[in-house]
Amino acid sequence: MKLAENKATLTYNNGASSIDLPVYQGNIGPDVIDIRKLYAQTGMFTYDPGFLSTASCQSSITYIDGDKGELLYRGYPIEQLATNCDFLETCHLLLYGDLPDAAGKIEFSERVTHHTMVHEQMQFFLRGFRRDAHPMAILTGLVGALSAFYHDSTDINNPAHRDISAIRLIAKMPTLVAMAYKYNAGQPYMYPKNNLSYAGNFLHMMFATPCEEYVVNPVIERALDRILVLHADHEQNASTSTVRLCGSSGTNPFAAIAAGVACLWGPAHGGANEACLNMLEGIMKNGGIETVGEFMEQVKDKNSGVKLMGFGHRVYKNYDPRAKLMQETCKEVLAELGLENDPLFKLAMALEKIALEDDYFVSRKLYPNVDFYSGIVQRAIGIPVELFTAVFASARTVGWMAQLNEMISDPEYKIGRPRQLFTGETRRDVPPMSDR
Ligand code: CMC
């Protein structure tokens, strides 16, 4: 961390003496005020629910400029990565700090590919779930259970354990997602195929059956790969912060990633693509594109509790750069599948157009986020709505592992332990039962 020349000074209006707080500069982005000694010096905490103004760590992985609508993984713009690199190259970049060369790419792909099978016992564990269980409920359980299968990689303080856990998790996540899907559909599980790409194998495990040869469509393969690249990391979002906090206790990597999966499930985070698709389908059922105006009035009415899902972001106060790329992919996939006139896509475009011109959205800087289009793409590919967040979890696993690695390797890392402003009862005595 680079110490800035200036300091922040905290002064009081009651005559108490002021204190200076160090300021650190990042390579880009806002400076931070170091308040680590604040409590020791003042007896006070800071209050910041939702961490609106708090940097919880230093990180060199992902940078977002929310005002510009810029996203960089290890310095590379997401547009260049999504166009020139595949998901496994992106994984290498996030995990090890740089893109692989040609030989490194082959070596890394082979490592991941040879870890895609899961322990055969896993399918019996999966059988304990109801057939109609939500895939995210299954995934949370299965990922947590990996720690019971791979005892040789559970020491979070051992870099070799973390590395092999990362490879295992990246490799096995699509297998688990596909197994959850097949279990729900009542179809046989399809074992991974090593001659396919990461995305191609994902499609094969999802959509092939033992009855006939499954041929991977390269347009769909590229679209899924792009979904994975775009979702691979997003700095200190809710699930990543969850993984860091969970891992900070020294728990094993599988348990920490299971916590991230659980957090991602929420509709304000990874569950938004599912919620967005449900919203679009709801509008279609209740009158279709003609009722868009009416729906938008509800969105703008604070008492209705209706939100335009897939819009707005804590960090982006401009068009989410991932949404632009996803819109492009959406058009490609719909054209390939002959679905250009897909009513849901038309509805999404109509909603987007209104929102981008409406003062409610403009004044609040609410733009489409990645989930606005990723749901439509996934639905067109044939992925069921309730599986969307599980696909997102597969993509984000690499980001979670890279961030976990970074935290454990940081000499300044401590167990996460926020404080509070207490507003409950002060000390009181337990009354006898007859007086309660
Ligand atoms: N529809 C209608 N109004 C909205 C929306 C929306 N989607 N998002 C924000 N607002 C309003 C909000 O009511 C508030 O209005 P006011 O200032 O009058 O009280 C204002 O905009 C600021 O919003 P906020 O809730 O304070 O912003 P936040 O940073 O706490 O929340 C968010 C960000 C993503 C949770 C929120 O925008 C939201 O719920 N969006 C819909 C869900 C969604 O698409 N989530 C996916 C996020 S991207 C995927 C990911 O990275 O996980």
Residues whose N, C-alpha, C, O or C-beta is under 5 A from the ligand:
A	BS01	CMC	P267 A268 H269 G270 A272 V299 V306 K307 L308 M309 G310 F311 G312 H313 R314 R364 N369
